[in-house]
């Protein structure tokens, strides 16, 4: 088995909260280990994130407020199987997501 530590997603949010940020590749298990949500903007915004099967994700952060010029961190050990997704979006594209994890194939 190959184990690869990697950035699963790095980038700006969209204003659609169901945007797929990461999909677990076929024949792979992924462990999401850390998510950083950053708001470098001068106003407070909100974001939503979820994990699970495409079209049926379970939200773990629903319309969470993030203050201007701040970050929120989620440290976790969430196992995702092939084709599972991580979704997210925010009320403004200034918000960015930084998702790290381990892929096992």
Beta strands, then each sheet from edge to edge (+ up, - down):
strand 1: 3-12
strand 2: 20-23
strand 3: 29-39
strand 4: 45-53
strand 5: 56-66
strand 6: 70-80
strand 7: 84-90
strand 8: 95-104
sheet 1: 1+ 8- 3+ 6-
sheet 2: 2+ 7- 4+ 5-
end
